[in-house]
Amino acid sequence: MERQAAVSRRDFLRGGRRDTPAAIRPPGVDAAALAACTGCGACVEHCPTHIVSLVDGLPVLDFRAGECTFCGACAAHCPEPVFTGAPVDRFDYVAAIAASCLPFQGVDCQACRDACPTGAIRFRPVRGGPFVPELIAEACTGCGACIAVCPVGAVAAVTANREAVHA
């Protein structure tokens, strides 16, 4: 008998379960130095937007809870040499908008555009329907502001050079 994955109430109401995204680390985390992380939770405790959590003892970001403001609080309070030390203002991820986005279904919604601090999501007119989203990848910092506000979970973070890899 095949065991079914647990579905949260929120995901059930959205029409299904979300696939677990790849772990996105806080800005400035050096992947090679991640082994030095002791899992103390200082980054979790000091994140002003409460998006940092520990998974298997390592820090990850959950953009469904909010956005990263690149404030550096996680790095400033980390007692270990896990962060690069250089200021970071973008991730190697960009937003991706799925076909389940409400405007693609004929329903007007521009929540992601309204939440985007860099204006990376714009809406273009479509004859006979609501405006549809377009991502300006160069302007997207990967902060995740658009992910938490999407009422149907149609926005996700994907690797920024994804198209180049699969081309």
Secondary structure as a PSIPRED ss2 file (coil, helix, strand):
# PSIPRED VFORMAT (PSIPRED V4.0)

   1 M C   1.000  0.000  0.000
   2 E C   1.000  0.000  0.000
   3 R C   1.000  0.000  0.000
   4 Q C   1.000  0.000  0.000
   5 A C   1.000  0.000  0.000
   6 A C   1.000  0.000  0.000
   7 V C   1.000  0.000  0.000
   8 S C   1.000  0.000  0.000
   9 R H   0.000  1.000  0.000
  10 R H   0.000  1.000  0.000
  11 D H   0.000  1.000  0.000
  12 F H   0.000  1.000  0.000
  13 L H   0.000  1.000  0.000
  14 R H   0.000  1.000  0.000
  15 G C   1.000  0.000  0.000
  16 G C   1.000  0.000  0.000
  17 R C   1.000  0.000  0.000
  18 R C   1.000  0.000  0.000
  19 D C   1.000  0.000  0.000
  20 T C   1.000  0.000  0.000
  21 P C   1.000  0.000  0.000
  22 A C   1.000  0.000  0.000
  23 A C   1.000  0.000  0.000
  24 I C   1.000  0.000  0.000
  25 R C   1.000  0.000  0.000
  26 P C   1.000  0.000  0.000
  27 P C   1.000  0.000  0.000
  28 G C   1.000  0.000  0.000
  29 V E   0.000  0.000  1.000
  30 D C   1.000  0.000  0.000
  31 A H   0.000  1.000  0.000
  32 A H   0.000  1.000  0.000
  33 A H   0.000  1.000  0.000
  34 L H   0.000  1.000  0.000
  35 A H   0.000  1.000  0.000
  36 A H   0.000  1.000  0.000
  37 C C   1.000  0.000  0.000
  38 T C   1.000  0.000  0.000
  39 G C   1.000  0.000  0.000
  40 C C   1.000  0.000  0.000
  41 G C   1.000  0.000  0.000
  42 A H   0.000  1.000  0.000
  43 C H   0.000  1.000  0.000
  44 V H   0.000  1.000  0.000
  45 E H   0.000  1.000  0.000
  46 H H   0.000  1.000  0.000
  47 C C   1.000  0.000  0.000
  48 P C   1.000  0.000  0.000
  49 T C   1.000  0.000  0.000
  50 H C   1.000  0.000  0.000
  51 I C   1.000  0.000  0.000
  52 V E   0.000  0.000  1.000
  53 S E   0.000  0.000  1.000
  54 L E   0.000  0.000  1.000
  55 V E   0.000  0.000  1.000
  56 D C   1.000  0.000  0.000
  57 G C   1.000  0.000  0.000
  58 L E   0.000  0.000  1.000
  59 P E   0.000  0.000  1.000
  60 V E   0.000  0.000  1.000
  61 L E   0.000  0.000  1.000
  62 D C   1.000  0.000  0.000
  63 F C   1.000  0.000  0.000
  64 R C   1.000  0.000  0.000
  65 A C   1.000  0.000  0.000
  66 G C   1.000  0.000  0.000
  67 E C   1.000  0.000  0.000
  68 C C   1.000  0.000  0.000
  69 T C   1.000  0.000  0.000
  70 F C   1.000  0.000  0.000
  71 C C   1.000  0.000  0.000
  72 G C   1.000  0.000  0.000
  73 A H   0.000  1.000  0.000
  74 C H   0.000  1.000  0.000
  75 A H   0.000  1.000  0.000
  76 A H   0.000  1.000  0.000
  77 H C   1.000  0.000  0.000
  78 C C   1.000  0.000  0.000
  79 P C   1.000  0.000  0.000
  80 E C   1.000  0.000  0.000
  81 P C   1.000  0.000  0.000
  82 V C   1.000  0.000  0.000
  83 F E   0.000  0.000  1.000
  84 T C   1.000  0.000  0.000
  85 G C   1.000  0.000  0.000
  86 A C   1.000  0.000  0.000
  87 P C   1.000  0.000  0.000
  88 V C   1.000  0.000  0.000
  89 D C   1.000  0.000  0.000
  90 R C   1.000  0.000  0.000
  91 F C   1.000  0.000  0.000
  92 D C   1.000  0.000  0.000
  93 Y E   0.000  0.000  1.000
  94 V E   0.000  0.000  1.000
  95 A E   0.000  0.000  1.000
  96 A E   0.000  0.000  1.000
  97 I E   0.000  0.000  1.000
  98 A C   1.000  0.000  0.000
  99 A C   1.000  0.000  0.000
 100 S C   1.000  0.000  0.000
 101 C C   1.000  0.000  0.000
 102 L H   0.000  1.000  0.000
 103 P H   0.000  1.000  0.000
 104 F H   0.000  1.000  0.000
 105 Q H   0.000  1.000  0.000
 106 G C   1.000  0.000  0.000
 107 V C   1.000  0.000  0.000
 108 D C   1.000  0.000  0.000
 109 C C   1.000  0.000  0.000
 110 Q C   1.000  0.000  0.000
 111 A H   0.000  1.000  0.000
 112 C H   0.000  1.000  0.000
 113 R H   0.000  1.000  0.000
 114 D H   0.000  1.000  0.000
 115 A H   0.000  1.000  0.000
 116 C C   1.000  0.000  0.000
 117 P C   1.000  0.000  0.000
 118 T C   1.000  0.000  0.000
 119 G C   1.000  0.000  0.000
 120 A C   1.000  0.000  0.000
 121 I E   0.000  0.000  1.000
 122 R E   0.000  0.000  1.000
 123 F E   0.000  0.000  1.000
 124 R E   0.000  0.000  1.000
 125 P E   0.000  0.000  1.000
 126 V E   0.000  0.000  1.000
 127 R C   1.000  0.000  0.000
 128 G C   1.000  0.000  0.000
 129 G E   0.000  0.000  1.000
 130 P E   0.000  0.000  1.000
 131 F E   0.000  0.000  1.000
 132 V E   0.000  0.000  1.000
 133 P E   0.000  0.000  1.000
 134 E E   0.000  0.000  1.000
 135 L E   0.000  0.000  1.000
 136 I C   1.000  0.000  0.000
 137 A H   0.000  1.000  0.000
 138 E H   0.000  1.000  0.000
 139 A H   0.000  1.000  0.000
 140 C C   1.000  0.000  0.000
 141 T C   1.000  0.000  0.000
 142 G C   1.000  0.000  0.000
 143 C C   1.000  0.000  0.000
 144 G C   1.000  0.000  0.000
 145 A H   0.000  1.000  0.000
 146 C H   0.000  1.000  0.000
 147 I H   0.000  1.000  0.000
 148 A H   0.000  1.000  0.000
 149 V H   0.000  1.000  0.000
 150 C C   1.000  0.000  0.000
 151 P C   1.000  0.000  0.000
 152 V C   1.000  0.000  0.000
 153 G C   1.000  0.000  0.000
 154 A C   1.000  0.000  0.000
 155 V E   0.000  0.000  1.000
 156 A E   0.000  0.000  1.000
 157 A E   0.000  0.000  1.000
 158 V E   0.000  0.000  1.000
 159 T E   0.000  0.000  1.000
 160 A C   1.000  0.000  0.000
 161 N C   1.000  0.000  0.000
 162 R H   0.000  1.000  0.000
 163 E H   0.000  1.000  0.000
 164 A H   0.000  1.000  0.000
 165 V H   0.000  1.000  0.000
 166 H H   0.000  1.000  0.000
 167 A C   1.000  0.000  0.000
